[in-house]
């Protein structure tokens, strides 16, 4: 597996995000995935290939079917990015709360 796209490029497409949501419930064959979309099986296969190349999913052959499942490590870059901004916004809100508390306390003293 080679990472051609980063995870953010892969999840930029709504159909690929929907595929990931479906795979969060259970591993599915490419045929089963295709049944959830109003597009051809080859189109779904292209989306699956992008997700695979980005490292977000695994594809395993079982008999005549190819099954897709989420790859936890593939989401590390996204998690780190989200954690950074989660902490960023929590810090901003904490600073605002501190400022409001200072003003409230200052007004109570005067």
Secondary structure, 3 states (H helix, E strand, C coil): CCCCCCHHHHCCCHHHHHHHHHHCCCCEEHHHHHCCCCCCHHHHHHHHHHHHHCCCEEEEEECCEEEEEECHHHHHHHHHHHHHHHHHHHHHHHHHHHHHHHHHHHHHHC
